[in-house]
Amino acid sequence: MPPFKLFFTGDYLDETGAVKYGDIGLESLAKSGYVETAFLLDQAPSPGDSTYLDRIYSLQITPEHVAKANGIVIFRPWVKASAFVNGAENLVVFARAGAGYDKIDISACTENDVALFNAPDTLTHSTASAAFTLMIALAKKLPQQENLVRTGRWDLQAEFLGDDLIGKTLGIIGLGKTGVELARLVAPFHMNLLAYSPSADPLQAEAPTSPARATWKR
């Protein structure tokens, strides 16, 4: 039985051909014994290519990519209907390495019997924790205090005293998974939460045990 040919889009790579985004599971796939991995190298940056970053968000999956793959893991490239002009006899699945799949033509995938899945929780905590980190940095005036320490201007210390989050009001627009996770992270700080969401469940949002317990509107 031939191996399952799984390609990763070339924007995972740096100019040397090395993966630049940490562990993407290549070792685990190799150990399975059933999956053969490779990269779409025509989408990867070339050494000294100063235009690559200008083009990176316009990369597309091509009919040639579709023809040689059983599966394609997509980081940034588009999947348009034009990718299927020669059909998709060998292609089984697109795997979107992220939550959003707005750059993938779902109708074209369906018409060509190609499955699509994403990773809806992949950025939930990291996005919420990044927002929380910025809140702490602003409240404590960390950029100003770092500069104070580096320059030795201790005489300015009183001008850059930080503040606490306790009792402050946090507004969250969109009470989806990321918004709920942010509410969970700030819960120990006893902030007043205001949330807006067009789709939140009122009972869930107002439940005493909910990490997103808040005054909210939809």
C-alpha positions in Angstrom: 0.0 0.0 0.0 1.6 3.4 -1.0 2.1 5.9 1.7 -0.3 8.8 2.2 1.4 11.8 0.6 1.0 14.8 2.9 2.4 18.2 1.9 2.8 21.2 4.0 2.7 24.7 2.4 6.0 26.2 1.9 5.4 29.2 4.1 6.3 27.0 7.0 9.9 27.2 6.0 12.7 29.8 6.3 15.2 30.7 3.6 17.4 27.7 4.5 14.6 25.3 4.1 14.2 24.7 7.8 10.8 24.8 9.6 10.6 28.1 11.4 7.4 27.6 13.5 8.5 25.0 16.0 7.3 21.4 16.1 4.6 20.8 13.4 4.4 17.1 14.0 6.7 15.8 11.3 8.4 13.3 13.7 5.0 11.8 14.8 3.9 11.5 11.2 7.1 9.7 10.3 6.7 7.2 13.1 3.3 6.3 11.9 4.8 4.5 8.9 1.9 5.4 6.7 2.5 9.1 6.0 5.1 10.6 3.7 5.7 14.3 4.3 7.1 17.0 2.1 6.7 20.7 1.5 5.4 22.8 -1.4 8.8 24.3 -2.1 7.6 26.7 -4.8 5.9 28.6 -2.0 8.9 28.8 0.3 11.2 31.8 0.5 14.4 31.8 -1.5 17.6 33.2 0.0 17.8 37.0 -0.5 14.2 37.3 -1.8 13.2 40.7 -0.4 9.7 40.4 -2.0 8.6 37.3 -0.2 6.9 38.9 2.7 5.0 41.1 0.3 3.6 38.0 -1.4 3.2 35.6 1.5 -0.5 36.4 2.0 -1.3 36.0 -1.7 0.1 32.5 -2.1 -2.3 30.0 -3.6 -2.7 26.2 -3.9 -2.3 25.3 -7.6 -3.6 22.4 -9.8 -0.1 21.0 -9.7 -0.1 20.9 -5.9 -3.5 19.2 -5.9 -2.4 16.6 -8.5 0.5 15.3 -6.4 -0.9 15.3 -2.9 -3.2 13.1 -0.9 -3.4 15.8 1.8 -2.2 19.4 2.2 -1.7 21.2 5.4 -2.3 24.9 4.8 -0.8 27.7 6.8 -1.5 30.9 4.8 -2.2 30.1 1.1 -5.6 30.5 -0.6 -7.5 27.6 -2.0 -9.6 28.9 -4.8 -11.8 27.1 -7.3 -9.0 27.4 -9.9 -7.0 24.8 -7.9 -9.4 22.2 -9.1 -9.4 22.9 -12.8 -7.8 19.5 -13.4 -10.0 17.7 -10.8 -8.7 16.2 -7.5 -8.4 12.5 -8.2 -5.7 12.0 -5.6 -6.5 14.6 -3.0 -8.4 13.6 0.0 -8.2 16.4 2.5 -7.1 20.0 3.3 -6.0 20.6 6.9 -6.1 24.2 7.9 -3.5 24.9 10.5 -5.5 27.4 12.4 -9.1 28.4 13.2 -10.1 30.4 10.2 -10.9 28.9 6.8 -12.2 31.9 5.0 -9.4 31.7 2.4 -10.6 28.2 1.3 -13.4 27.7 -1.2 -15.5 25.3 0.6 -17.9 24.8 -2.3 -15.1 23.9 -4.6 -13.8 21.3 -2.0 -17.2 19.8 -1.8 -17.7 19.6 -5.5 -14.4 17.7 -5.8 -15.0 15.4 -2.8 -12.1 16.9 -0.8 -12.6 17.1 3.0 -11.6 20.1 5.0 -10.9 20.4 8.7 -9.4 23.2 10.9 -8.1 23.6 14.4 -10.7 25.8 16.1 -9.0 25.9 19.5 -5.4 26.3 18.3 -5.2 30.0 19.1 -7.9 30.4 21.8 -5.6 30.5 24.8 -2.6 32.1 23.1 -4.8 35.0 21.8 -6.5 35.5 25.1 -3.3 35.3 27.1 -1.6 37.8 24.7 -4.5 40.3 25.4 -4.2 39.7 29.1 -0.4 40.3 29.0 -0.9 43.6 27.2 -3.5 44.6 29.8 -1.0 43.9 32.6 1.8 45.7 30.8 -0.3 48.8 30.3 -1.7 48.8 33.8 1.7 48.4 35.4 3.3 50.8 32.8 6.0 48.2 32.1 7.4 49.8 29.0 8.0 53.1 30.9 9.4 51.3 33.9 11.7 49.2 31.8 13.1 52.4 30.2 13.4 53.9 33.7 15.5 51.0 34.9 17.7 51.0 31.8 18.4 54.7 32.0 18.7 54.8 35.7 16.2 57.6 36.1 15.0 56.6 39.5 14.0 60.2 40.1 11.1 59.6 37.7 9.8 56.5 39.5 6.8 58.3 41.1 5.6 59.4 37.6 5.3 55.8 36.4 3.6 54.0 39.2 1.4 51.3 37.8 -2.1 50.4 38.8 -4.0 47.2 39.7 -6.7 45.5 37.7 -8.9 44.8 40.7 -12.2 46.7 40.4 -11.4 47.9 36.9 -13.9 47.3 34.0 -13.0 45.1 31.1 -15.0 45.2 27.9 -15.0 42.2 25.6 -16.5 42.4 22.1 -17.3 38.9 21.0 -18.0 36.4 23.7 -16.8 33.4 21.8 -14.1 30.9 22.8 -11.3 33.6 23.0 -13.5 36.1 24.9 -14.6 33.4 27.4 -11.0 32.4 27.9 -10.0 36.0 28.5 -12.8 36.2 31.1 -11.5 33.1 32.8 -7.9 34.5 32.9 -9.0 37.7 34.6 -11.4 36.1 37.0 -8.9 36.1 39.9 -8.5 39.9 39.5 -12.2 40.5 40.2 -12.7 42.9 37.3 -16.1 44.1 36.2 -16.9 42.5 32.9 -18.9 44.0 30.1 -19.4 41.8 27.1 -21.1 42.1 23.7 -21.9 39.2 21.5 -24.6 38.6 18.8 -24.6 34.9 19.6 -23.8 34.2 23.2 -26.1 32.0 25.2 -27.7 34.3 27.9 -28.0 31.4 30.4 -24.4 30.4 30.0 -23.1 34.0 30.2 -25.0 34.7 33.4 -24.4 31.4 35.1 -22.8 31.8 38.5 -20.1 29.2 37.6 -19.4 30.7 34.2 -15.8 32.1 33.8 -17.4 34.7 31.5 -20.0 35.9 34.0 -20.7 39.4 32.9 -23.1 42.2 32.1 -23.6 41.6 28.4 -25.6 42.6 25.4 -26.4 41.1 22.1 
